Amino acid sequence: MDNIVLYDYWRSSASYRIRIALNLKNIPYAAIPINLQSNEHQTTEHLERNPQGYVPALVLDGETMTQSLSIIEYLDETRSDIPVLPGSALARQKVRAMAHLISMDIHPICNLNVVAKVIDLMDGGDQDRVAWMQHFIIKGLTALEILIQKAGDGDFCYGNWPTLADICLMPQLYNANRWGADFSHLSRITAIGERCAEIEAFQKAYPETVQAATA
């Protein structure tokens, strides 16, 4: 099997998801940092990996793959001994709905490039940026709390083992803390975040841990 290489940025939510998934599945990989602050993601070399100029890009099975959720589903289809999607079609739909709420509804409108453009058009400042982040993060997490409650009484977003939903949740909670978005009133999400933080696969993927390892 080819060596697996992750082109990564320590604070990227999408890269964070891939790190968690690889760790949960006990898949070894080599990480190559792409420094977004110095625009390494816009170099010709990286644009050949990902024409959008984003991270992550994951090289495995002779291919270079992009888009974090599609990569994780590919991993689940090809390396299914430790699944992150449940067995039944209905259960998978519920988990995907939670994951998509985060990755397709909260994440895009809280992307730093998007917010920077909005603030520029509004002629706003740092307070506006923080207010934007807090508003949309809490709005999304509040809806997610309801989905989790409807899914049952498991220890995680769905059931008693971390799934794709938890893989997406933890980077979003990291961002919530970064922007001072208080989600402590969301009891299920708070408890799930605490449980995930105790799992080595999540600990090893934590942004500051990754940054320290590459410093």
Secondary structure, DSSP 8 states (H G I E B T S, - for coil): ----EEEE-TT-HHHHHHHHHHHHTT---EEEE--TTTTGGGSHHHHHH-TT--S-EEEETTEEEE-HHHHHHHHHHHSTTS-SS-SSHHHHHHHHHHHHIIIIIIHHHT-HHHHHHHHHHHT--HHHHHHHHHHHHHHHHHHHHHHHHHH-S-SSSSTTS--HHHHHHHHHHHHHHHTT---TT-HHHHHHHHHHHTSHHHHHH-HHHHHHHH-
